Amino acid sequence: MSHVVMELYVNSLYPGMVFSGDVYDDSETLILEKGKPLTSDIIENLKLKKVKKIHYTQESMLFKQPVSRTMISEVNLGKAVNLLIDIENMLKNNSSGLPTKAAKEIVGNLVTDIQENRDAYLNLLELQSQDQYTYTHGVNVTTLSILIATMVNIPTEKIHDLGIAALFHDIGKVMIPTSIIDKPTPLTPEEWKIIKQHPVYSYKILQAEAAFTDNILKTVLCHHEHHQGGGYPLGINHEKLSLLANIISLADVFDSMTSLRPYREAKTMDEAFAYIMEQSGKKFHPQLAQAFLKHMVEKLHESPLYPLESYVLLNTGEIGYVVDYPNNQKYTLRPIVNIFFNPHKSSNLAECFLRIPLQINLEKDYSRMIVKRIIDPSYISKFNKILKKEE
């Protein structure tokens, strides 16, 4: 198994930190064994020796969707994760001065990876533990945002601003109690009010740094606003929203939905795609949402999301199986489906199975859409038995 070197600035360290590998200083001297908590004495000793960085090695990162050719190098992903860990630690320690130069370099590397490897697949990070959510989510939103912007031909200069905004979009959550962030049950109205302030906190943290443009600041502030309004913290609509904020909103929701959280299981990618399809023109900028739906499946999968003969559940409650792809577009989210189960046909479950399947081209019938693929073996076995009886 491959490994990744993780680096942290000494001034971002704090007592109690535990590392997943043996920790060394910049002269390769062992300073802490894997799994042991960091102490204030060790930190002070490093500062006295004027050590700037420590490093440790961890197992290769996990990915949401394994692919043969990855778009982003693990080295660059590791650097991005390191940076977000450093920034969170700095903010917790009230250290001044964010590493803006390092952030620009990292975003530049991610932009280069994506633009030079367009025929590869986007490797989104998977959580290895819940305490890594802030870092993996921040990096995933950044790479998703850069790829979306590349798809819709946004100028490279603006893509760099977008990448910086995406990388820092959630750093304000460090100001919110972890008891709220990691709460395993539904939030109270008061707790929701607190959560909804995190874009403001992110904005203020970045505003204190001269390196961030107004465009970056406004993008961070508005990443939870909706196309038709009703988002937070400002409640504005598309008339006042920048394209960059719209992009991060889309990337943020997709990665959040497909990540495990303390209060819910991760949604499948097809469920997230279905949600974006349903919210196109509502929560999400319609042109961006359609571009995302058109291209992203192919960038995350080496095979179709809905293979031939796979079973699918539609938003109407109908169930069918995929028989073909319109215009040979095998990555489409709207294949040709034979519907064999209609729950509205009868109150008698057995009578809901159609003797002759109803064939629907979802590219032509927009009243229907796939909600998710059915992969439960017991479902498939039951359907096959019933279909064979009908034949």
Sequence and secondary structure as in RCSB ss.txt:
>XXXX:A:sequence
MSHVVMELYVNSLYPGMVFSGDVYDDSETLILEKGKPLTSDIIENLKLKKVKKIHYTQESMLFKQPVSRTMISEV
NLGKAVNLLIDIENMLKNNSSGLPTKAAKEIVGNLVTDIQENRDAYLNLLELQSQDQYTYTHGVNVTTLSILIAT
MVNIPTEKIHDLGIAALFHDIGKVMIPTSIIDKPTPLTPEEWKIIKQHPVYSYKILQAEAAFTDNILKTVLCHHE
HHQGGGYPLGINHEKLSLLANIISLADVFDSMTSLRPYREAKTMDEAFAYIMEQSGKKFHPQLAQAFLKHMVEKL
HESPLYPLESYVLLNTGEIGYVVDYPNNQKYTLRPIVNIFFNPHKSSNLAECFLRIPLQINLEKDYSRMIVKRII
DPSYISKFNKILKKEE
>XXXX:A:secstr
  EEEEEEEGGG  TT B SS EEETT  EEE TT B  HHHHHHHHHTT  EEEEEEE   BSS  SSBSS HH
HHHHHHHHHHHHHHHHHTT     HHHHHHHHHHHHHHHHH TTSB   B  SSGGGHHHHHHHHHHHHHHHHHH
HTT  HHHHHHHHHHHHHTTGGGGGS HHHHT SS   HHHHHHHTTHHHHHHHHHHTSTTS HHHHHHHHTTT 
 TTS  SSS   TTT  HHHHHHHHHHHHHHHTS BTTB    HHHHHHHHHHHBTTTB HHHHHHHHHHHHHHH
 SS SS TT EEEETTS EEEEEE GGG TT SS EEEEEE TTS SSGGGGEEEEEEEEETTT TT  EEEEE 
 HHHHHHHHHHHHHH 
